[in-house]
């Protein structure tokens, strides 16, 4: 049995038709049918039931389909691992990062990683948490830098330190200039500018604290929140690290004393999938940087 036979069989099993599989593989249908018959003869079992328009896997065919996936994935992973070894710590690391944490990531984790592994190049994809997780699942990026909360199913995770949310505003919206920290209840009836990613979290937390938040503006980027707050249009609610994303010279900053609104940045990857040496080392450096931050 050769690897190409497994590839052909898997294409047939997934397409449910020899014709469709042949088109996908860009080969003629008769040779593909012949390959399938040869595979059945070699194994001594019937792998498919042939219908007029489609095929159906036998029990033996289902077993082979599962094993073929595992064998081909292992083969692919082995090839990439050998290539990693041949290249050494060189190549391109693909990372997806949420915009609200991109500046902090570039300043800390990536700069430190680059000092250690100077031969590595980077390809960065930016978006919101859901977009980054989608890129990860599609294999476009190897590592995602996202912010809680998110669904951790099938993901490996390394978390950075927890950080609070802050309220940012111009002087005209500051109801108590002496206060540097505030309870969440102080934001009742005030015009709030929020990143849509946190809308549900903020809404549910405010309701638990006895009031419905007044969302004046909902947007898709923490930088927009900072810009609108800078213009004096309302009170922005952002994670503390997002403050470095935009101009905040005019902004008054108050930490919101509410544990339920604390969030964390996390490095995530797909479990049970091959990870390059570059990605593994980056995850290690991310964890080390987070541990050091926790000690400070």
Residue, then its C-alpha position, 0 to 999 in steps of 0.5 A: x500500500x502506497x501513500x498515494x493510494x491512501x490519498x486517492x481513497x480518502x478523496x473518494x471517501x470525502x467526495x462520496x463520488x469517484x467522479x468528484x474525487x477524480x476532478x478534485x485530484x485532477x486525474x481521469x476517472x477510469x484510472x482512479x476506479x482502477x486504483x480503488x479496485x487494486x486497493x480492495x484486492x490488496x487488502x482483501x476486503x470491499x471498501x465501498x458499495x458502488x451506487x449509480x450516482x455515489x458510493x458508500x463506505x463499508x465498515x472496512x472502508x470507514x476503518x481505512x478512512x480514519x487510519x488514512x487520515x491519521x497516517x497522512x497527517x503524521x506523514x505531513x507532520x514528519x515532513x514539516x518537522x524534518x524541514x524545521x530541523x534542516x532550517x534550524x531556527x529560521x523561517x517565518x512565524x505566522x501569528x494572529x493577534x487582536x488589535x487591542x493587544x497588538x501594541x503590547x505584544x510587539x513591545x514585549x513578547x515579539x521583541x524579546x523573541x526576535x533578540x533570541x532568534x534573529x533569523x526568524x521572520x514574522x507574518x502578522x494577521x490582525x483582527x478580533x478574537x473570533x477572526x483570529x480563532x477562525x484563522x487558526x482553525x484554517x491553518x493560516x496562522x500557527x499561534x493566536x494572541x487573543x483576549x478572554x473570554x473565548x471558547x477554549x475547546x480544542x485549544x492549548x492556552x498560555x495566559x498572561x497576567x489578568x488586567x482590569x478594565x479602565x474608564x477613560x474620559x475628558x475633564x467634562x465627564x469626570x464627576x470626581x477628579x479626586x478618584x483614581x479608582x471607581x466602583x462599577x456602579x459609578x458608571x450608571x447612567x453615564x454614556x459608555x463607549x465600548x468595544x463590541x467584543x466586550x458588550x455582553x460581558x459589560x452588560x451582564x456584569x452591570x445587570x448583576x450590579x443592579x443597573x443597565x448600562x447606557x451604551x452610547x457607542x459600540x464599535x469594533x476596535x479599542x482605538x475607536x473607543x479611545x478616539x471617541x473618548x478623546x473627543x469628549x463624546x462619552x466614557x470609554x471602557x477598555x482593558x488597561x493595556x489597550x491604553x497604549x493604542x492611541x492618543x490619550x493626552x487629554x484623557x483622565x483614567x480611572x481603574x474600575x474595581x470589578x473582578x468580573x471585568x478583568x480579562x487576560x491575553x492568551x497565546x493559543x494553538x490547536x491541540x493535536x496538530x503539528x506545531x513548528x519549532x518556531x511556534x513552540x519556542x514562541x509559546x515558551x517565551x510567551x509563558x516565560x514573559x508572563x511568569x516574570x510579569x506575575x512576579x513583578 
